[in-house]
Amino acid sequence: MKKKIYIESIILILLGSFSSLSLPPFNYILINFFTFSFFYILLIKLFDDSKNKKLFFLYGWLFGIGYFTSNLYWISISLTFDESFKLLIPVAVILVPAFLSLFYGFASFLFLVLKPKKNLSSFFLFSLIFGTIEFIRGTILTGFPWNLIAYSFSNHIEILNITSIIGTYSFNLFCISLFASTSFIILRDSKKEIIVCILFLTITLSFYFFGSQRLEKFNNIETNRLNYKIRVIGSNVGIDRFYKDTDSISVINDLIKISSPQKNEKTIFIWPEGILPDISKDQLREYKFLFENEFNENHILSIGINEIKKEGENLKYFNSFTIYDHNLEILNSYNKINLVPFGEFLPFEKILRLMGLKTITNNYQSYSRGEKRNIIEVNKHNFSVRLLPLICYEIIYTGNIFNNSDFDFIINISEDGWFGQSIGPHQHFVHSIYRAIESGKYVLRSANNGIAAIINPLGIIEEHVELNQSSFIDLFEIKKMEPTIFSKYGNKIFVIITLMYIFLIFSFNRSKNE
């Protein structure tokens, strides 16, 4: 018995690891039909052979260990830039995946507790539990909706366009069902199971046709030329600037050179997040002399920069997206809401600092959370544009950023140097594709040590700057689309689909002919 558990444990870890190969940048999506089906089969067989609840939790947890360890190892790279953090590398490599895997362990345990007798009911319950647990993983505490299995479809834009209606969490639930449905080749008791398997494949095909029609419709939309251009900057400034005395003047000069401003061209420049860690929002004007010969009233600059506020005897720090005119006067700003745990803020800070822990960025000081997500409006020098800024990590969240769709573009600025030469920047980038489709808006992504891109409302990458390169890309004409269904209703649609699954579970469980 112990030998069997040992072998099955190894198999589960391998299944989770193989599933991670379906995610960017590998995108071996077909492997999920094997891994998820086999995982489901093992749980069913375990239910038949043993009622040991601990084993159910363990098996789900082990699948998660394989999955998260193999696709999140790059988190440890952020701890290599400072000697004082290197002792925490085992925490990032082992404990982070171990914690996230608890969600899968709990899902498996819940499946044991609630499992109905009928085959199809069990299948839909399995999908529902894991889909709901993934939603909880993305929302509980600060949430970490990274690497949902839905992101394995990132190279299949036509299919992916269904998220304009149902959103990523609903699509993720569907993906779990789709991948697990091939288990019926082995587990079938009747023709109904095979029909369900074929049905999910057919629905996937219908998603493809929907996306193809949406693409054709988009191509036929009239192109509108903007009366300005938006220049998105991709840069490659070393991450060690956070730990060494930075020559800010040199960095600014390099960024201006990359930006290549033309005095007769109305341009909004998008610079990356945290590119000038030693300069605060209000201090940038001290460097006006660097801009005077290159910038004029035709130019607007947006940049990710720190804001410092004094409250009593204390200083508060904010990760800010700030817009300046050519004189470096502040026009508008937004302070980041979704902060990275341990990177930008320290949970339970008073306790953990006594243990010697500290944040990675901002000179080891925690950032404060912004008050609300707001649309940035620019109305000056004949510029008229409304921007929704999402700073770095914020692009990974779905469903809670479209309360107001009255904006022109999503701006995502990021510092991806913390991920090193790993799969991390690719995983981070792909979220922008999903947010573009969900919102029906262009996403303009400016990244340092990452992938900068212009992504259209259908999720197609129109222009991009490769990883570790320095250049710019321009947006000067667009095609406008109507607000998407998902942008109007958000994750309310996920609730509706979960109710549909509950209905199917009870319906099949009452069926006498299954």
Beta strands, then each sheet from edge to edge (+ up, - down):
strand 1: 224-234
strand 2: 267-270
strand 3: 299-311
strand 4: 314-324
strand 5: 330-335
strand 6: 376-380
strand 7: 383-391
strand 8: 409-415
strand 9: 442-448
strand 10: 452-455
strand 11: 461-465
strand 12: 471-478
sheet 1: 5+ 4- 3+ 2+ 1+ 12-
sheet 2: 6+ 7- 8- 9- 10+ 11-
end
